[in-house]
Amino acid sequence: MDSDLAEEIEYLTCLLTKSGFFSEDEIIEILEDQFIDEEIDFSVFGISPADSSNTNFSRLENAFTKLSREGIVAVHNCGYDIREGVSDAFELYVHLTNNKFKAQGFCFYTFEDVEYAIFDGRLKITFADFESDENKALDIGKTVFEYLKAENLPVRWDGTVNNQIEINPFTWDKSYDDEKEYEIEGAYEVYTKQVLK
């Protein structure tokens, strides 16, 4: 195995493991798909999911859960990038609406954002409303900002709809938990439970 390939595998393994979103089997499956032409047996790599403190992630998760009570669907690990994240958020909105739940808007961070958090120490949060109403979107941004701030997270934002909210610095410390769902399935579950409270 050449050094470039070894480096690429090491980077992706580190990213998937530290993200805290994937089990050992899922990590191996992703690696096998990514490096399908290489015929590498990843099961011998001794991969184990993240077992971190969860201190910062718990604060983020608390803020995201509480946002449901404000009619804001907050999604962890929502798509790979912003475009995919917005598409997933609207898919979730349709699912909520079909089940008689009302949501004003959404916020999320993507897997790309998780990558920046792990290696660069900052996490960006995207927000918007579901009707392309700039004033509503701005209100959602303000609410998201306040809820993150209430969890003592170091948030920065210029107060406009054009820029994301940033938690900076942010040490990513999510621990893998096979009991919890994240992404749009987990967001649906959290949102509907909070609304029904």
MARBA-3410 file (N, C-alpha, C, O; in Angstrom, 1 decimal):
197
0.8,-1.2,0.0,0.0,0.0,0.0,0.9,1.2,0.0,1.8,1.4,0.8 ~ 0.6,2.2,-1.0,1.5,3.3,-1.0,1.1,4.3,0.1,0.0,4.3,0.7 ~ 2.0,5.3,0.4,1.8,6.2,1.5,0.6,7.1,1.4,0.0,7.4,2.3 ~ 0.3,7.5,0.1,-0.8,8.4,-0.1,-2.1,7.7,0.2,-3.0,8.3,0.9 ~ -2.2,6.4,-0.2,-3.4,5.7,0.1,-3.5,5.4,1.6,-4.6,5.5,2.2
-2.4,5.0,2.2,-2.4,4.8,3.6,-2.9,6.0,4.4,-3.6,5.9,5.4 ~ -2.4,7.2,4.0,-2.8,8.5,4.6,-4.3,8.8,4.5,-4.9,9.2,5.4 ~ -4.8,8.5,3.3,-6.2,8.7,3.0,-7.1,7.8,3.8,-8.1,8.3,4.4 ~ -6.7,6.6,3.9,-7.4,5.6,4.8,-7.4,6.0,6.2,-8.4,6.0,6.9 ~ -6.2,6.4,6.7,-6.1,6.8,8.1,-6.9,8.1,8.4,-7.6,8.1,9.5
-6.9,9.0,7.5,-7.7,10.2,7.7,-9.2,9.9,7.8,-9.9,10.4,8.7 ~ -9.7,9.1,6.8,-11.1,8.8,6.8,-11.5,8.0,8.0,-12.6,8.2,8.6 ~ -10.7,7.0,8.4,-11.0,6.2,9.5,-11.1,7.1,10.8,-12.0,6.9,11.6 ~ -10.1,8.0,10.9,-10.1,8.9,12.1,-11.4,9.7,12.1,-12.0,9.9,13.1 ~ -11.7,10.3,10.9,-12.9,11.1,10.8,-14.2,10.4,11.2,-15.0,10.8,12.0
-14.4,9.2,10.6,-15.6,8.4,10.9,-15.7,8.0,12.3,-16.7,8.0,12.9 ~ -14.5,7.6,12.9,-14.5,7.1,14.3,-14.8,8.3,15.2,-15.6,8.2,16.1 ~ -14.1,9.4,15.0,-14.2,10.6,15.9,-15.6,11.2,15.8,-16.0,11.9,16.7 ~ -16.3,11.1,14.7,-17.6,11.7,14.5,-18.6,11.2,15.6,-19.4,12.0,16.0 ~ -18.4,9.9,16.0,-19.3,9.4,17.0,-20.7,9.0,16.4,-21.6,8.7,17.2
-20.8,9.0,15.1,-22.1,8.6,14.5,-22.2,7.2,14.0,-23.3,6.7,13.6 ~ -21.1,6.5,13.9,-21.1,5.2,13.3,-20.5,4.1,14.2,-19.6,4.3,15.0 ~ -21.2,2.9,14.0,-20.7,1.7,14.7,-19.5,1.2,13.9,-19.1,1.6,12.9 ~ -18.8,0.2,14.5,-17.6,-0.4,13.9,-18.0,-1.0,12.5,-17.3,-0.8,11.6 ~ -19.1,-1.7,12.5,-19.6,-2.3,11.2,-19.9,-1.2,10.1,-19.5,-1.4,9.0
-20.5,-0.1,10.5,-20.8,0.9,9.6,-19.5,1.6,9.1,-19.4,1.9,7.9 ~ -18.5,1.8,10.0,-17.3,2.4,9.6,-16.6,1.5,8.5,-16.1,2.0,7.5 ~ -16.5,0.2,8.8,-15.9,-0.8,7.9,-16.6,-0.8,6.5,-16.0,-0.8,5.5 ~ -17.9,-0.7,6.6,-18.7,-0.7,5.3,-18.4,0.6,4.5,-18.3,0.5,3.3 ~ -18.4,1.7,5.2,-18.1,3.0,4.5,-16.7,2.9,3.8,-16.5,3.3,2.7
-15.7,2.4,4.6,-14.3,2.3,4.1,-14.2,1.3,2.9,-13.6,1.6,1.9 ~ -15.0,0.2,3.0,-15.0,-0.8,1.9,-15.6,-0.1,0.6,-15.1,-0.3,-0.5 ~ -16.6,0.6,0.8,-17.3,1.3,-0.3,-16.3,2.4,-0.9,-16.2,2.5,-2.2 ~ -15.7,3.1,-0.1,-14.8,4.2,-0.5,-13.6,3.7,-1.2,-13.1,4.3,-2.2 ~ -13.1,2.5,-0.8,-11.8,2.0,-1.3,-12.1,0.6,-2.0,-11.3,-0.3,-1.8
-13.2,0.6,-2.7,-13.7,-0.7,-3.3,-12.7,-1.4,-4.2,-12.6,-2.6,-4.3 ~ -11.9,-0.5,-4.9,-10.9,-1.1,-5.9,-9.6,-1.6,-5.3,-8.8,-2.2,-5.9 ~ -9.5,-1.3,-4.0,-8.2,-1.7,-3.4,-8.1,-3.1,-2.7,-7.1,-3.6,-2.4 ~ -9.3,-3.7,-2.6,-9.4,-5.1,-2.0,-8.6,-5.1,-0.7,-7.8,-6.0,-0.5 ~ -9.0,-4.3,0.3,-8.4,-4.2,1.6,-9.4,-4.8,2.6,-10.6,-4.5,2.6
-8.9,-5.7,3.5,-9.7,-6.2,4.6,-9.7,-5.3,5.8,-8.7,-5.3,6.6 ~ -10.7,-4.4,5.9,-10.7,-3.4,7.0,-11.0,-4.0,8.3,-10.8,-3.4,9.4 ~ -11.5,-5.2,8.3,-11.9,-5.9,9.6,-10.7,-6.1,10.5,-10.9,-6.4,11.7 ~ -9.5,-6.2,9.9,-8.3,-6.4,10.7,-7.7,-5.1,11.2,-6.6,-5.2,11.9 ~ -8.3,-4.0,11.0,-7.7,-2.7,11.4,-8.0,-2.4,12.8,-7.4,-1.4,13.3
-8.8,-3.1,13.5,-9.0,-2.8,15.0,-9.7,-1.5,15.2,-9.4,-0.7,16.0 ~ -10.8,-1.3,14.3,-11.5,0.0,14.4,-12.5,-0.1,15.6,-13.3,-1.1,15.7 ~ -12.6,0.9,16.4,-13.6,1.0,17.4,-14.3,2.4,17.4,-13.6,3.4,17.2 ~ -15.6,2.4,17.6,-16.3,3.7,17.6,-15.8,4.6,18.7,-15.2,4.2,19.7 ~ -16.1,5.9,18.6,-15.7,7.0,19.5,-16.2,6.7,20.9,-17.4,6.4,21.1
-15.4,6.9,21.9,-15.8,6.8,23.3,-15.2,8.1,24.0,-14.2,8.0,24.6 ~ -15.9,9.2,23.7,-15.4,10.5,24.2,-16.2,11.0,25.4,-17.1,10.3,25.9 ~ -15.9,12.2,25.8,-16.5,12.7,27.1,-18.0,13.2,26.9,-18.8,13.1,27.8 ~ -18.3,13.5,25.6,-19.7,14.0,25.3,-20.1,15.3,26.0,-21.2,15.8,25.9 ~ -19.1,16.0,26.6,-19.4,17.3,27.3,-19.9,18.3,26.4,-21.0,18.9,26.7
-19.2,18.7,25.4,-19.7,19.7,24.4,-20.9,19.3,23.6,-21.8,20.0,23.4 ~ -20.8,18.0,23.2,-21.9,17.5,22.4,-23.2,17.5,23.1,-24.3,17.8,22.6 ~ -23.2,17.2,24.4,-24.4,17.2,25.2,-25.0,18.5,25.3,-26.3,18.7,25.3 ~ -24.2,19.6,25.4,-24.7,20.9,25.4,-25.4,21.3,24.1,-26.5,21.9,24.0 ~ -24.7,20.9,23.0,-25.3,21.1,21.6,-26.6,20.3,21.5,-27.6,20.8,21.0
-26.6,19.1,22.0,-27.8,18.2,21.9,-29.0,18.8,22.7,-30.1,18.8,22.3 ~ -28.7,19.3,23.9,-29.7,20.0,24.7,-30.3,21.1,24.0,-31.6,21.3,24.0 ~ -29.5,22.0,23.4,-30.0,23.1,22.7,-30.9,22.7,21.5,-32.0,23.2,21.3 ~ -30.5,21.7,20.8,-31.2,21.2,19.6,-32.6,20.6,20.1,-33.6,20.8,19.4 ~ -32.6,19.9,21.2,-33.8,19.3,21.7,-34.8,20.4,22.1,-36.0,20.3,21.7
-34.3,21.4,22.8,-35.2,22.5,23.3,-35.7,23.3,22.1,-36.8,23.9,22.2 ~ -35.0,23.4,21.0,-35.5,24.2,19.9,-36.8,23.6,19.3,-37.5,24.3,18.6 ~ -37.0,22.3,19.5,-38.2,21.7,19.0,-39.5,22.4,19.6,-40.5,22.5,18.9 ~ -39.4,22.8,20.8,-40.5,23.5,21.5,-40.8,24.8,20.8,-41.9,25.4,21.1 ~ -39.9,25.3,20.1,-40.1,26.6,19.4,-40.5,26.5,17.9,-40.5,27.4,17.1
-40.8,25.2,17.6,-41.2,24.9,16.2,-40.0,24.8,15.2,-40.2,25.0,14.0 ~ -38.8,24.6,15.8,-37.6,24.5,14.9,-37.1,23.1,15.0,-36.8,22.6,16.0 ~ -37.1,22.5,13.8,-36.6,21.1,13.7,-35.0,21.2,13.6,-34.5,21.8,12.7 ~ -34.4,20.6,14.6,-32.9,20.7,14.6,-32.3,19.3,14.3,-32.6,18.3,15.0 ~ -31.5,19.2,13.3,-31.0,18.0,12.8,-29.5,17.8,12.9,-28.7,18.7,12.5
-29.1,16.7,13.6,-27.7,16.4,13.7,-27.2,15.6,12.5,-27.9,14.8,12.0 ~ -26.0,16.0,12.0,-25.4,15.2,10.9,-26.4,15.1,9.7,-26.7,14.0,9.3 ~ -26.8,16.3,9.2,-27.8,16.3,8.2,-27.2,16.4,6.8,-26.9,17.5,6.4 ~ -27.1,15.3,6.2,-26.5,15.3,4.8,-25.0,15.5,4.9,-24.4,15.8,5.9 ~ -24.3,15.4,3.7,-22.9,15.6,3.6,-22.5,17.1,3.6,-21.6,17.5,4.3
-23.3,17.9,2.8,-23.0,19.3,2.7,-24.3,20.1,2.8,-25.3,19.5,3.0 ~ -24.2,21.4,2.7,-25.4,22.3,2.9,-26.5,21.9,1.9,-27.7,21.8,2.4 ~ -26.2,21.7,0.7,-27.2,21.4,-0.3,-28.0,20.2,0.1,-29.2,20.2,0.0 ~ -27.3,19.1,0.4,-27.9,17.9,0.9,-28.7,18.1,2.2,-29.7,17.5,2.4 ~ -28.1,18.9,3.1,-28.7,19.2,4.3,-30.1,19.8,4.2,-31.1,19.5,4.8
-30.2,20.8,3.3,-31.4,21.6,3.1,-32.4,20.6,2.5,-33.6,20.6,2.8 ~ -32.0,19.8,1.5,-32.9,18.8,0.9,-33.4,17.8,2.0,-34.6,17.5,1.9 ~ -32.6,17.3,2.9,-33.0,16.4,3.9,-34.0,17.1,4.9,-35.0,16.5,5.3 ~ -33.7,18.4,5.2,-34.6,19.2,6.1,-36.0,19.3,5.5,-37.0,19.2,6.2 ~ -36.1,19.6,4.2,-37.4,19.7,3.5,-38.1,18.3,3.4,-39.3,18.3,3.5
-37.3,17.3,3.3,-37.9,15.9,3.3,-38.5,15.6,4.6,-39.6,15.1,4.7 ~ -37.8,16.0,5.7,-38.3,15.9,7.0,-39.6,16.7,7.3,-40.5,16.3,7.9 ~ -39.6,17.9,6.7,-40.8,18.8,6.8,-42.0,18.2,6.2,-43.1,18.2,6.8 ~ -41.9,17.6,5.1,-43.0,16.9,4.4,-43.5,15.8,5.3,-44.7,15.6,5.4 ~ -42.6,15.0,5.8,-42.9,13.9,6.7,-43.7,14.4,7.9,-44.7,13.8,8.3
-43.2,15.5,8.5,-43.9,16.0,9.7,-45.3,16.5,9.3,-46.3,16.3,10.0 ~ -45.4,17.3,8.2,-46.7,17.8,7.8,-47.7,16.7,7.5,-48.8,16.8,7.9 ~ -47.2,15.6,6.8,-48.1,14.5,6.5,-48.6,13.8,7.8,-49.6,13.2,7.7 ~ -47.9,14.0,8.9,-48.3,13.4,10.1,-48.9,14.4,11.1,-48.9,14.2,12.3 ~ -49.3,15.6,10.5,-50.1,16.6,11.2,-49.2,17.4,12.3,-49.8,17.9,13.2
-47.9,17.5,12.0,-47.0,18.3,12.9,-46.7,19.5,12.1,-46.4,19.5,10.9 ~ -46.6,20.6,12.8,-46.3,21.9,12.2,-44.9,22.3,12.6,-44.5,22.3,13.8 ~ -44.1,22.8,11.7,-42.7,23.3,12.0,-42.5,24.6,11.3,-42.9,24.8,10.1 ~ -41.9,25.5,11.9,-41.7,26.9,11.4,-40.4,26.9,10.5,-40.3,27.5,9.4 ~ -39.4,26.2,11.0,-38.1,26.3,10.3,-37.2,25.2,10.8,-37.6,24.2,11.5
-35.9,25.3,10.4,-35.0,24.2,10.8,-33.6,24.8,11.1,-33.2,25.9,10.7 ~ -32.8,24.0,11.7,-31.3,24.2,11.8,-30.6,22.9,11.7,-31.2,21.9,12.1 ~ -29.4,22.9,11.3,-28.7,21.6,11.2,-27.2,21.9,11.0,-26.8,23.1,10.8 ~ -26.4,20.9,11.2,-25.0,20.9,10.7,-24.8,19.6,9.9,-25.5,18.6,10.1 ~ -23.9,19.7,9.0,-23.7,18.6,8.0,-22.5,17.7,8.5,-21.8,18.1,9.4
-22.2,16.6,7.7,-21.1,15.8,8.0,-19.8,16.6,7.7,-18.8,16.4,8.4 ~ -19.9,17.5,6.7,-18.7,18.3,6.3,-18.4,19.3,7.5,-17.3,19.5,7.8 ~ -19.5,19.8,8.2,-19.3,20.6,9.4,-18.7,19.9,10.5,-17.8,20.4,11.2 ~ -19.1,18.6,10.6,-18.5,17.7,11.7,-17.0,17.6,11.4,-16.2,17.6,12.4 ~ -16.6,17.4,10.2,-15.2,17.3,9.8,-14.4,18.5,10.2,-13.3,18.4,10.7
-15.0,19.7,9.9,-14.3,21.0,10.4,-14.2,21.0,11.9,-13.2,21.4,12.4 ~ -15.3,20.6,12.6,-15.3,20.6,14.0,-14.2,19.7,14.6,-13.5,20.1,15.5 ~ -14.0,18.5,14.0,-13.0,17.6,14.5,-11.6,18.1,14.2,-10.7,18.1,15.1 ~ -11.3,18.6,13.0,-10.0,19.0,12.6,-9.6,20.4,12.7,-8.5,20.8,12.7 ~ -10.7,21.3,12.9,-10.4,22.7,12.9,-11.0,23.4,14.1,-10.8,24.6,14.3
-11.7,22.7,15.0,-12.2,23.2,16.2,-13.3,24.2,16.2,-13.4,25.1,17.0 ~ -14.2,24.2,15.1,-15.3,25.1,15.0,-16.5,24.4,14.3,-16.2,23.5,13.5 ~ -17.7,24.7,14.7,-18.9,24.0,14.1,-19.8,25.1,13.6,-20.2,26.0,14.3 ~ -20.2,24.9,12.3,-21.2,25.9,11.7,-22.6,25.3,11.7,-22.8,24.1,11.5 ~ -23.5,26.1,12.1,-24.9,25.7,12.1,-25.7,26.5,11.0,-25.7,27.8,11.0
-26.4,25.8,10.1,-27.2,26.4,9.1,-28.6,26.5,9.6,-29.1,25.6,10.3 ~ -29.3,27.6,9.3,-30.7,27.7,9.7,-31.5,28.4,8.6,-31.0,29.0,7.7 ~ -32.8,28.2,8.6,-33.8,28.8,7.6,-35.2,28.5,8.0,-35.4,27.7,8.9 ~ -36.1,29.1,7.4,-37.5,28.8,7.6,-38.0,27.9,6.4,-37.2,27.7,5.5 ~ -39.2,27.4,6.4,-39.7,26.6,5.4,-40.5,27.3,4.3,-41.0,26.7,3.4
-40.6,28.6,4.4,-41.4,29.4,3.4,-40.6,30.4,2.6,-41.1,31.2,1.9 ~ -39.3,30.4,2.7,-38.4,31.3,2.1,-38.7,32.8,2.5,-38.7,33.7,1.6 ~ -39.1,33.0,3.7,-39.4,34.3,4.2,-38.2,34.8,5.1,-37.9,34.2,6.1 ~ -37.6,35.8,4.5,-36.3,36.3,5.2,-36.5,36.7,6.6,-35.6,36.5,7.5 ~ -37.6,37.4,6.9,-37.9,37.8,8.3,-38.1,36.6,9.3,-37.6,36.6,10.4
-38.8,35.6,8.8,-39.0,34.4,9.6,-37.6,33.7,9.8,-37.3,33.2,10.9 ~ -36.9,33.6,8.7,-35.6,33.0,8.8,-34.7,33.7,9.8,-33.9,33.0,10.6 ~ -34.7,35.0,9.8,-33.9,35.8,10.7,-34.4,35.5,12.2,-33.5,35.4,13.1 ~ -35.7,35.4,12.4,-36.2,35.1,13.8,-35.7,33.7,14.2,-35.3,33.5,15.4 ~ -35.7,32.7,13.2,-35.2,31.4,13.6,-33.7,31.4,13.9,-33.3,30.8,14.9
-32.9,32.2,13.1,-31.5,32.4,13.4,-31.3,32.9,14.8,-30.4,32.4,15.6 ~ -32.1,33.9,15.2,-31.9,34.6,16.5,-32.3,33.6,17.6,-31.6,33.5,18.7 ~ -33.3,32.8,17.4,-33.7,31.7,18.4,-32.6,30.7,18.6,-32.3,30.3,19.7 ~ -32.1,30.2,17.4,-31.1,29.2,17.5,-29.8,29.7,18.2,-29.3,29.1,19.1 ~ -29.5,30.9,17.9,-28.3,31.6,18.5,-28.5,31.7,20.0,-27.6,31.3,20.8
-29.7,32.1,20.5,-30.0,32.3,21.9,-30.0,30.9,22.6,-29.5,30.8,23.8 ~ -30.5,29.9,22.0,-30.5,28.6,22.7,-29.1,28.0,22.8,-28.8,27.3,23.8 ~ -28.3,28.2,21.8,-26.9,27.7,21.8,-26.1,28.5,22.9,-25.4,27.9,23.7 ~ -26.4,29.8,23.0,-25.7,30.6,23.9,-26.2,30.2,25.4,-25.3,30.3,26.3 ~ -27.4,29.9,25.5,-28.0,29.5,26.8,-27.3,28.2,27.4,-27.3,27.9,28.6
-26.7,27.4,26.4,-26.0,26.2,26.8,-24.5,26.5,27.1,-23.6,25.6,27.1 ~ -24.1,27.8,27.1,-22.8,28.3,27.3,-21.8,27.8,26.2,-20.6,27.6,26.4 ~ -22.4,27.8,25.0,-21.5,27.5,23.8,-21.0,28.8,23.3,-21.8,29.8,23.2 ~ -19.8,29.0,22.9,-19.2,30.2,22.4,-19.7,30.5,21.0,-19.0,30.2,20.0 ~ -20.9,31.1,20.8,-21.4,31.3,19.5,-21.0,32.7,18.9,-20.9,33.7,19.6
-20.9,32.7,17.6,-20.6,33.9,16.9,-21.5,34.0,15.7,-21.8,32.9,15.0 ~ -22.0,35.1,15.4,-22.9,35.3,14.2,-23.1,36.8,14.0,-23.1,37.6,14.9 ~ -23.2,37.1,12.7,-23.3,38.5,12.3,-24.8,39.0,12.3,-25.0,40.2,11.9 ~ -25.7,38.2,12.7,-27.1,38.5,12.8,-27.8,38.7,11.4,-28.9,39.3,11.4 ~ -27.3,38.1,10.4,-27.9,38.1,9.1,-28.3,36.7,8.6,-27.8,35.7,9.1
-29.2,36.6,7.6,-29.6,35.3,7.1,-28.6,34.8,6.1,-28.6,33.6,5.7 ~ -27.6,35.7,5.7,-26.6,35.3,4.7,-25.5,34.4,5.3,-24.8,33.8,4.6 ~ -25.3,34.4,6.6,-24.2,33.7,7.2,-24.7,32.7,8.3,-25.7,33.0,9.0 ~ -23.9,31.6,8.4,-24.3,30.6,9.4,-23.8,31.1,10.8,-23.0,32.0,10.9 ~ -24.4,30.5,11.8,-24.0,30.6,13.1,-22.8,29.7,13.4,-22.8,28.6,12.9
-21.8,30.2,14.1,-20.6,29.4,14.3,-20.3,29.2,15.8,-20.4,30.2,16.5 ~ -20.1,28.0,16.2,-19.6,27.8,17.6,-18.1,27.6,17.5,-17.6,26.7,16.9 ~ -17.4,28.6,18.1,-16.0,28.7,17.9,-15.4,29.3,19.1,-15.6,30.5,19.4 ~ -14.5,28.6,19.8,-14.0,27.2,19.5,-15.0,26.2,19.9,-15.9,26.4,20.8 ~ -14.9,25.0,19.3,-15.8,23.9,19.6,-15.0,22.6,19.5,-14.5,22.2,18.4
-14.8,21.9,20.6,-14.1,20.6,20.6,-15.1,19.5,20.4,-16.0,19.3,21.3 ~ -15.0,18.8,19.3,-16.0,17.7,19.0,-15.7,16.5,19.9,-14.6,16.0,19.8 ~ -16.7,16.2,20.7,-16.4,15.1,21.7,-17.6,14.1,21.8,-17.9,13.5,22.8 ~ -18.3,13.9,20.6,-19.4,13.0,20.7,-19.0,11.5,20.8,-18.1,11.1,20.1 ~ -19.6,10.8,21.7,-19.4,9.4,21.9,-20.4,8.6,21.1,-21.6,9.0,21.1
-20.0,7.5,20.6,-21.0,6.7,19.8,-22.0,6.1,20.8,-21.6,5.6,21.8 ~ -23.3,6.1,20.4,-24.4,5.6,21.2,-25.3,4.9,20.3,-26.1,5.5,19.5 ~ -25.3,3.5,20.4,-26.2,2.7,19.5,-27.6,2.7,19.9,-28.5,2.2,19.3 ~ -28.0,3.4,21.0,-29.3,3.5,21.5,-30.1,4.7,20.9,-31.3,4.8,20.9 ~ -29.3,5.6,20.3,-29.9,6.9,19.8,-29.8,7.0,18.3,-28.9,6.6,17.7
-30.9,7.5,17.7,-31.0,7.9,16.3,-30.6,9.3,16.1,-31.0,10.2,16.9 ~ -29.9,9.6,15.1,-29.6,11.0,14.7,-30.1,11.3,13.3,-30.9,10.5,12.8 ~ -29.5,12.2,12.6,-29.9,12.6,11.3,-31.4,12.8,11.2,-32.0,13.2,12.2 ~ -32.1,12.7,10.1,-33.5,13.1,10.0,-34.4,12.2,10.8,-35.5,12.6,11.3 ~ -34.1,10.9,10.9,-34.9,10.0,11.7,-34.9,10.4,13.2,-36.0,10.4,13.8
-33.8,10.7,13.7,-33.6,11.1,15.1,-34.3,12.4,15.3,-34.9,12.6,16.4 ~ -34.2,13.4,14.4,-34.8,14.7,14.5,-36.3,14.6,14.5,-36.9,15.3,15.3 ~ -36.8,13.7,13.7,-38.3,13.5,13.7,-38.8,13.0,15.0,-39.7,13.5,15.6 ~ -38.1,12.0,15.6,-38.4,11.4,16.9,-38.4,12.5,18.0,-39.3,12.6,18.8 ~ -37.3,13.2,18.0,-37.1,14.3,19.1,-38.2,15.3,18.9,-38.8,15.7,19.9
-38.4,15.8,17.7,-39.4,16.9,17.5,-40.8,16.5,17.9,-41.5,17.2,18.6 ~ -41.2,15.3,17.4,-42.6,14.9,17.7,-42.8,14.6,19.2,-43.8,14.9,19.8 ~ -41.8,14.1,19.9,-41.9,13.9,21.4,-42.0,15.2,22.1,-42.8,15.4,23.0 ~ -41.2,16.2,21.7,-41.2,17.5,22.4,-42.5,18.3,22.1,-43.0,18.9,23.0 ~ -43.0,18.2,20.9,-44.2,18.9,20.6,-45.4,18.3,21.3,-46.3,19.0,21.7
-45.4,16.9,21.5,-46.5,16.3,22.2,-46.4,16.4,23.7,-47.4,16.0,24.4 ~ -45.3,16.9,24.3,-45.2,17.1,25.7,-46.2,18.0,26.3,-46.2,18.2,27.5
END
